[in-house]
Amino acid sequence: MTGEVEIKLNGKVETLRSSLGAAKRVSAAGGFVHVINRVQAADLEFYILVVAAGLGKKNSEVEEAVYSTGLPALGADVIKFVNLLANGGKPYEPEVSSGVTTGEA
């Protein structure tokens, strides 16, 4: 479904769901780009934040499962979810240009 990302958390399939509340919670941690940068830097606290927001849970309710699963196993899906949140719960689809150039730089 649009706005959802399935992850395997501690061996169990869970679904991160986009919502305005999740978007506000993640964005409040310094903005979406900052969160993506921290996830790419393997910052455990930011993985916990994003997973908890997507599951509608408290950070303390998911921190052990995130740690046990391991950051490499979650990275791509966590980034995908943050990008969904940044785009209103929809996948980003760039506009296709007409291919016409004006010659201006």
Phi and psi in radians as a Rosetta constraint file:
Dihedral C 1 N 2 CA 2 C 2 CIRCULARHARMONIC -1.049 0.35
Dihedral N 2 CA 2 C 2 N 3 CIRCULARHARMONIC 2.412 0.35
Dihedral C 2 N 3 CA 3 C 3 CIRCULARHARMONIC 1.485 0.35
Dihedral N 3 CA 3 C 3 N 4 CIRCULARHARMONIC 0.125 0.35
Dihedral C 3 N 4 CA 4 C 4 CIRCULARHARMONIC -2.166 0.35
Dihedral N 4 CA 4 C 4 N 5 CIRCULARHARMONIC 2.576 0.35
Dihedral C 4 N 5 CA 5 C 5 CIRCULARHARMONIC -2.357 0.35
Dihedral N 5 CA 5 C 5 N 6 CIRCULARHARMONIC 2.174 0.35
Dihedral C 5 N 6 CA 6 C 6 CIRCULARHARMONIC -1.496 0.35
Dihedral N 6 CA 6 C 6 N 7 CIRCULARHARMONIC 2.374 0.35
Dihedral C 6 N 7 CA 7 C 7 CIRCULARHARMONIC -2.239 0.35
Dihedral N 7 CA 7 C 7 N 8 CIRCULARHARMONIC 2.751 0.35
Dihedral C 7 N 8 CA 8 C 8 CIRCULARHARMONIC -1.815 0.35
Dihedral N 8 CA 8 C 8 N 9 CIRCULARHARMONIC 1.919 0.35
Dihedral C 8 N 9 CA 9 C 9 CIRCULARHARMONIC -1.982 0.35
Dihedral N 9 CA 9 C 9 N 10 CIRCULARHARMONIC 1.941 0.35
Dihedral C 9 N 10 CA 10 C 10 CIRCULARHARMONIC 0.988 0.35
Dihedral N 10 CA 10 C 10 N 11 CIRCULARHARMONIC 0.653 0.35
Dihedral C 10 N 11 CA 11 C 11 CIRCULARHARMONIC 1.511 0.35
Dihedral N 11 CA 11 C 11 N 12 CIRCULARHARMONIC -0.061 0.35
Dihedral C 11 N 12 CA 12 C 12 CIRCULARHARMONIC -2.000 0.35
Dihedral N 12 CA 12 C 12 N 13 CIRCULARHARMONIC 2.360 0.35
Dihedral C 12 N 13 CA 13 C 13 CIRCULARHARMONIC -1.312 0.35
Dihedral N 13 CA 13 C 13 N 14 CIRCULARHARMONIC 2.206 0.35
Dihedral C 13 N 14 CA 14 C 14 CIRCULARHARMONIC -2.200 0.35
Dihedral N 14 CA 14 C 14 N 15 CIRCULARHARMONIC 2.748 0.35
Dihedral C 14 N 15 CA 15 C 15 CIRCULARHARMONIC -2.076 0.35
Dihedral N 15 CA 15 C 15 N 16 CIRCULARHARMONIC 2.101 0.35
Dihedral C 15 N 16 CA 16 C 16 CIRCULARHARMONIC -1.439 0.35
Dihedral N 16 CA 16 C 16 N 17 CIRCULARHARMONIC 2.192 0.35
Dihedral C 16 N 17 CA 17 C 17 CIRCULARHARMONIC -2.007 0.35
Dihedral N 17 CA 17 C 17 N 18 CIRCULARHARMONIC 2.260 0.35
Dihedral C 17 N 18 CA 18 C 18 CIRCULARHARMONIC -1.228 0.35
Dihedral N 18 CA 18 C 18 N 19 CIRCULARHARMONIC 2.451 0.35
Dihedral C 18 N 19 CA 19 C 19 CIRCULARHARMONIC -2.768 0.35
Dihedral N 19 CA 19 C 19 N 20 CIRCULARHARMONIC 2.845 0.35
Dihedral C 19 N 20 CA 20 C 20 CIRCULARHARMONIC -1.072 0.35
Dihedral N 20 CA 20 C 20 N 21 CIRCULARHARMONIC -0.705 0.35
Dihedral C 20 N 21 CA 21 C 21 CIRCULARHARMONIC -1.071 0.35
Dihedral N 21 CA 21 C 21 N 22 CIRCULARHARMONIC -0.763 0.35
Dihedral C 21 N 22 CA 22 C 22 CIRCULARHARMONIC -1.120 0.35
Dihedral N 22 CA 22 C 22 N 23 CIRCULARHARMONIC -0.735 0.35
Dihedral C 22 N 23 CA 23 C 23 CIRCULARHARMONIC -1.094 0.35
Dihedral N 23 CA 23 C 23 N 24 CIRCULARHARMONIC -0.768 0.35
Dihedral C 23 N 24 CA 24 C 24 CIRCULARHARMONIC -1.137 0.35
Dihedral N 24 CA 24 C 24 N 25 CIRCULARHARMONIC -0.693 0.35
Dihedral C 24 N 25 CA 25 C 25 CIRCULARHARMONIC -1.134 0.35
Dihedral N 25 CA 25 C 25 N 26 CIRCULARHARMONIC -0.785 0.35
Dihedral C 25 N 26 CA 26 C 26 CIRCULARHARMONIC -1.227 0.35
Dihedral N 26 CA 26 C 26 N 27 CIRCULARHARMONIC -0.769 0.35
Dihedral C 26 N 27 CA 27 C 27 CIRCULARHARMONIC -1.094 0.35
Dihedral N 27 CA 27 C 27 N 28 CIRCULARHARMONIC -0.570 0.35
Dihedral C 27 N 28 CA 28 C 28 CIRCULARHARMONIC -1.138 0.35
Dihedral N 28 CA 28 C 28 N 29 CIRCULARHARMONIC -0.243 0.35
Dihedral C 28 N 29 CA 29 C 29 CIRCULARHARMONIC -1.499 0.35
Dihedral N 29 CA 29 C 29 N 30 CIRCULARHARMONIC 0.343 0.35
Dihedral C 29 N 30 CA 30 C 30 CIRCULARHARMONIC 2.045 0.35
Dihedral N 30 CA 30 C 30 N 31 CIRCULARHARMONIC 0.107 0.35
Dihedral C 30 N 31 CA 31 C 31 CIRCULARHARMONIC 1.730 0.35
Dihedral N 31 CA 31 C 31 N 32 CIRCULARHARMONIC 2.762 0.35
Dihedral C 31 N 32 CA 32 C 32 CIRCULARHARMONIC -1.101 0.35
Dihedral N 32 CA 32 C 32 N 33 CIRCULARHARMONIC -0.718 0.35
Dihedral C 32 N 33 CA 33 C 33 CIRCULARHARMONIC -1.124 0.35
Dihedral N 33 CA 33 C 33 N 34 CIRCULARHARMONIC -0.733 0.35
Dihedral C 33 N 34 CA 34 C 34 CIRCULARHARMONIC -1.073 0.35
Dihedral N 34 CA 34 C 34 N 35 CIRCULARHARMONIC -0.759 0.35
Dihedral C 34 N 35 CA 35 C 35 CIRCULARHARMONIC -1.092 0.35
Dihedral N 35 CA 35 C 35 N 36 CIRCULARHARMONIC -0.779 0.35
Dihedral C 35 N 36 CA 36 C 36 CIRCULARHARMONIC -1.058 0.35
Dihedral N 36 CA 36 C 36 N 37 CIRCULARHARMONIC -0.738 0.35
Dihedral C 36 N 37 CA 37 C 37 CIRCULARHARMONIC -1.072 0.35
Dihedral N 37 CA 37 C 37 N 38 CIRCULARHARMONIC -0.704 0.35
Dihedral C 37 N 38 CA 38 C 38 CIRCULARHARMONIC -1.224 0.35
Dihedral N 38 CA 38 C 38 N 39 CIRCULARHARMONIC -0.639 0.35
Dihedral C 38 N 39 CA 39 C 39 CIRCULARHARMONIC -1.130 0.35
Dihedral N 39 CA 39 C 39 N 40 CIRCULARHARMONIC -0.778 0.35
Dihedral C 39 N 40 CA 40 C 40 CIRCULARHARMONIC -1.110 0.35
Dihedral N 40 CA 40 C 40 N 41 CIRCULARHARMONIC -0.439 0.35
Dihedral C 40 N 41 CA 41 C 41 CIRCULARHARMONIC -1.517 0.35
Dihedral N 41 CA 41 C 41 N 42 CIRCULARHARMONIC 0.117 0.35
Dihedral C 41 N 42 CA 42 C 42 CIRCULARHARMONIC 1.069 0.35
Dihedral N 42 CA 42 C 42 N 43 CIRCULARHARMONIC 0.754 0.35
Dihedral C 42 N 43 CA 43 C 43 CIRCULARHARMONIC -1.471 0.35
Dihedral N 43 CA 43 C 43 N 44 CIRCULARHARMONIC 1.874 0.35
Dihedral C 43 N 44 CA 44 C 44 CIRCULARHARMONIC -0.949 0.35
Dihedral N 44 CA 44 C 44 N 45 CIRCULARHARMONIC -0.720 0.35
Dihedral C 44 N 45 CA 45 C 45 CIRCULARHARMONIC -1.054 0.35
Dihedral N 45 CA 45 C 45 N 46 CIRCULARHARMONIC -0.600 0.35
Dihedral C 45 N 46 CA 46 C 46 CIRCULARHARMONIC -1.339 0.35
Dihedral N 46 CA 46 C 46 N 47 CIRCULARHARMONIC -0.591 0.35
Dihedral C 46 N 47 CA 47 C 47 CIRCULARHARMONIC -1.067 0.35
Dihedral N 47 CA 47 C 47 N 48 CIRCULARHARMONIC -0.812 0.35
Dihedral C 47 N 48 CA 48 C 48 CIRCULARHARMONIC -1.050 0.35
Dihedral N 48 CA 48 C 48 N 49 CIRCULARHARMONIC -0.797 0.35
Dihedral C 48 N 49 CA 49 C 49 CIRCULARHARMONIC -0.998 0.35
Dihedral N 49 CA 49 C 49 N 50 CIRCULARHARMONIC -0.881 0.35
Dihedral C 49 N 50 CA 50 C 50 CIRCULARHARMONIC -1.159 0.35
Dihedral N 50 CA 50 C 50 N 51 CIRCULARHARMONIC -0.773 0.35
Dihedral C 50 N 51 CA 51 C 51 CIRCULARHARMONIC -1.118 0.35
Dihedral N 51 CA 51 C 51 N 52 CIRCULARHARMONIC -0.786 0.35
Dihedral C 51 N 52 CA 52 C 52 CIRCULARHARMONIC -1.070 0.35
Dihedral N 52 CA 52 C 52 N 53 CIRCULARHARMONIC -0.758 0.35
Dihedral C 52 N 53 CA 53 C 53 CIRCULARHARMONIC -1.093 0.35
Dihedral N 53 CA 53 C 53 N 54 CIRCULARHARMONIC -0.748 0.35
Dihedral C 53 N 54 CA 54 C 54 CIRCULARHARMONIC -1.199 0.35
Dihedral N 54 CA 54 C 54 N 55 CIRCULARHARMONIC -0.471 0.35
Dihedral C 54 N 55 CA 55 C 55 CIRCULARHARMONIC -1.648 0.35
Dihedral N 55 CA 55 C 55 N 56 CIRCULARHARMONIC -0.090 0.35
Dihedral C 55 N 56 CA 56 C 56 CIRCULARHARMONIC 1.200 0.35
Dihedral N 56 CA 56 C 56 N 57 CIRCULARHARMONIC 0.625 0.35
Dihedral C 56 N 57 CA 57 C 57 CIRCULARHARMONIC -2.138 0.35
Dihedral N 57 CA 57 C 57 N 58 CIRCULARHARMONIC 2.962 0.35
Dihedral C 57 N 58 CA 58 C 58 CIRCULARHARMONIC -1.337 0.35
Dihedral N 58 CA 58 C 58 N 59 CIRCULARHARMONIC 2.656 0.35
Dihedral C 58 N 59 CA 59 C 59 CIRCULARHARMONIC -0.957 0.35
Dihedral N 59 CA 59 C 59 N 60 CIRCULARHARMONIC -0.736 0.35
Dihedral C 59 N 60 CA 60 C 60 CIRCULARHARMONIC -1.122 0.35
Dihedral N 60 CA 60 C 60 N 61 CIRCULARHARMONIC -0.353 0.35
Dihedral C 60 N 61 CA 61 C 61 CIRCULARHARMONIC -1.407 0.35
Dihedral N 61 CA 61 C 61 N 62 CIRCULARHARMONIC -0.272 0.35
Dihedral C 61 N 62 CA 62 C 62 CIRCULARHARMONIC -2.114 0.35
Dihedral N 62 CA 62 C 62 N 63 CIRCULARHARMONIC -0.178 0.35
Dihedral C 62 N 63 CA 63 C 63 CIRCULARHARMONIC -1.057 0.35
Dihedral N 63 CA 63 C 63 N 64 CIRCULARHARMONIC -0.710 0.35
Dihedral C 63 N 64 CA 64 C 64 CIRCULARHARMONIC -1.163 0.35
Dihedral N 64 CA 64 C 64 N 65 CIRCULARHARMONIC -0.713 0.35
Dihedral C 64 N 65 CA 65 C 65 CIRCULARHARMONIC -1.168 0.35
Dihedral N 65 CA 65 C 65 N 66 CIRCULARHARMONIC -0.681 0.35
Dihedral C 65 N 66 CA 66 C 66 CIRCULARHARMONIC -1.126 0.35
Dihedral N 66 CA 66 C 66 N 67 CIRCULARHARMONIC -0.819 0.35
Dihedral C 66 N 67 CA 67 C 67 CIRCULARHARMONIC -1.059 0.35
Dihedral N 67 CA 67 C 67 N 68 CIRCULARHARMONIC -0.800 0.35
Dihedral C 67 N 68 CA 68 C 68 CIRCULARHARMONIC -1.148 0.35
Dihedral N 68 CA 68 C 68 N 69 CIRCULARHARMONIC -0.609 0.35
Dihedral C 68 N 69 CA 69 C 69 CIRCULARHARMONIC -1.202 0.35
Dihedral N 69 CA 69 C 69 N 70 CIRCULARHARMONIC -0.702 0.35
Dihedral C 69 N 70 CA 70 C 70 CIRCULARHARMONIC 1.695 0.35
Dihedral N 70 CA 70 C 70 N 71 CIRCULARHARMONIC 2.425 0.35
Dihedral C 70 N 71 CA 71 C 71 CIRCULARHARMONIC -1.135 0.35
Dihedral N 71 CA 71 C 71 N 72 CIRCULARHARMONIC -0.716 0.35
Dihedral C 71 N 72 CA 72 C 72 CIRCULARHARMONIC -1.023 0.35
Dihedral N 72 CA 72 C 72 N 73 CIRCULARHARMONIC -0.572 0.35
Dihedral C 72 N 73 CA 73 C 73 CIRCULARHARMONIC -1.277 0.35
Dihedral N 73 CA 73 C 73 N 74 CIRCULARHARMONIC -0.340 0.35
Dihedral C 73 N 74 CA 74 C 74 CIRCULARHARMONIC -1.855 0.35
Dihedral N 74 CA 74 C 74 N 75 CIRCULARHARMONIC -0.335 0.35
Dihedral C 74 N 75 CA 75 C 75 CIRCULARHARMONIC -0.871 0.35
Dihedral N 75 CA 75 C 75 N 76 CIRCULARHARMONIC -0.980 0.35
Dihedral C 75 N 76 CA 76 C 76 CIRCULARHARMONIC -1.088 0.35
Dihedral N 76 CA 76 C 76 N 77 CIRCULARHARMONIC -0.702 0.35
Dihedral C 76 N 77 CA 77 C 77 CIRCULARHARMONIC -1.253 0.35
Dihedral N 77 CA 77 C 77 N 78 CIRCULARHARMONIC -0.604 0.35
Dihedral C 77 N 78 CA 78 C 78 CIRCULARHARMONIC -1.150 0.35
Dihedral N 78 CA 78 C 78 N 79 CIRCULARHARMONIC -0.755 0.35
Dihedral C 78 N 79 CA 79 C 79 CIRCULARHARMONIC -1.135 0.35
Dihedral N 79 CA 79 C 79 N 80 CIRCULARHARMONIC -0.740 0.35
Dihedral C 79 N 80 CA 80 C 80 CIRCULARHARMONIC -1.006 0.35
Dihedral N 80 CA 80 C 80 N 81 CIRCULARHARMONIC -0.736 0.35
Dihedral C 80 N 81 CA 81 C 81 CIRCULARHARMONIC -1.163 0.35
Dihedral N 81 CA 81 C 81 N 82 CIRCULARHARMONIC -0.742 0.35
Dihedral C 81 N 82 CA 82 C 82 CIRCULARHARMONIC -1.061 0.35
Dihedral N 82 CA 82 C 82 N 83 CIRCULARHARMONIC -0.710 0.35
Dihedral C 82 N 83 CA 83 C 83 CIRCULARHARMONIC -1.119 0.35
Dihedral N 83 CA 83 C 83 N 84 CIRCULARHARMONIC -0.658 0.35
Dihedral C 83 N 84 CA 84 C 84 CIRCULARHARMONIC -1.079 0.35
Dihedral N 84 CA 84 C 84 N 85 CIRCULARHARMONIC -0.793 0.35
Dihedral C 84 N 85 CA 85 C 85 CIRCULARHARMONIC -1.047 0.35
Dihedral N 85 CA 85 C 85 N 86 CIRCULARHARMONIC -0.718 0.35
Dihedral C 85 N 86 CA 86 C 86 CIRCULARHARMONIC -1.162 0.35
Dihedral N 86 CA 86 C 86 N 87 CIRCULARHARMONIC -0.364 0.35
Dihedral C 86 N 87 CA 87 C 87 CIRCULARHARMONIC -1.936 0.35
Dihedral N 87 CA 87 C 87 N 88 CIRCULARHARMONIC 0.531 0.35
Dihedral C 87 N 88 CA 88 C 88 CIRCULARHARMONIC 1.215 0.35
Dihedral N 88 CA 88 C 88 N 89 CIRCULARHARMONIC 0.449 0.35
Dihedral C 88 N 89 CA 89 C 89 CIRCULARHARMONIC 1.475 0.35
Dihedral N 89 CA 89 C 89 N 90 CIRCULARHARMONIC 0.169 0.35
Dihedral C 89 N 90 CA 90 C 90 CIRCULARHARMONIC -2.063 0.35
Dihedral N 90 CA 90 C 90 N 91 CIRCULARHARMONIC 2.622 0.35
Dihedral C 90 N 91 CA 91 C 91 CIRCULARHARMONIC -1.132 0.35
Dihedral N 91 CA 91 C 91 N 92 CIRCULARHARMONIC 2.520 0.35
Dihedral C 91 N 92 CA 92 C 92 CIRCULARHARMONIC -1.339 0.35
Dihedral N 92 CA 92 C 92 N 93 CIRCULARHARMONIC 2.220 0.35
Dihedral C 92 N 93 CA 93 C 93 CIRCULARHARMONIC -2.218 0.35
Dihedral N 93 CA 93 C 93 N 94 CIRCULARHARMONIC 1.763 0.35
Dihedral C 93 N 94 CA 94 C 94 CIRCULARHARMONIC -1.094 0.35
Dihedral N 94 CA 94 C 94 N 95 CIRCULARHARMONIC 2.578 0.35
Dihedral C 94 N 95 CA 95 C 95 CIRCULARHARMONIC -1.197 0.35
Dihedral N 95 CA 95 C 95 N 96 CIRCULARHARMONIC 2.438 0.35
Dihedral C 95 N 96 CA 96 C 96 CIRCULARHARMONIC -1.471 0.35
Dihedral N 96 CA 96 C 96 N 97 CIRCULARHARMONIC 2.236 0.35
Dihedral C 96 N 97 CA 97 C 97 CIRCULARHARMONIC -1.359 0.35
Dihedral N 97 CA 97 C 97 N 98 CIRCULARHARMONIC 2.756 0.35
Dihedral C 97 N 98 CA 98 C 98 CIRCULARHARMONIC -1.290 0.35
Dihedral N 98 CA 98 C 98 N 99 CIRCULARHARMONIC -0.201 0.35
Dihedral C 98 N 99 CA 99 C 99 CIRCULARHARMONIC 1.501 0.35
Dihedral N 99 CA 99 C 99 N 100 CIRCULARHARMONIC -0.053 0.35
Dihedral C 99 N 100 CA 100 C 100 CIRCULARHARMONIC -1.512 0.35
Dihedral N 100 CA 100 C 100 N 101 CIRCULARHARMONIC 2.243 0.35
Dihedral C 100 N 101 CA 101 C 101 CIRCULARHARMONIC -1.973 0.35
Dihedral N 101 CA 101 C 101 N 102 CIRCULARHARMONIC 2.622 0.35
Dihedral C 101 N 102 CA 102 C 102 CIRCULARHARMONIC -1.681 0.35
Dihedral N 102 CA 102 C 102 N 103 CIRCULARHARMONIC -0.213 0.35
Dihedral C 102 N 103 CA 103 C 103 CIRCULARHARMONIC 1.492 0.35
Dihedral N 103 CA 103 C 103 N 104 CIRCULARHARMONIC -0.103 0.35
Dihedral C 103 N 104 CA 104 C 104 CIRCULARHARMONIC -1.448 0.35
Dihedral N 104 CA 104 C 104 N 105 CIRCULARHARMONIC 2.542 0.35
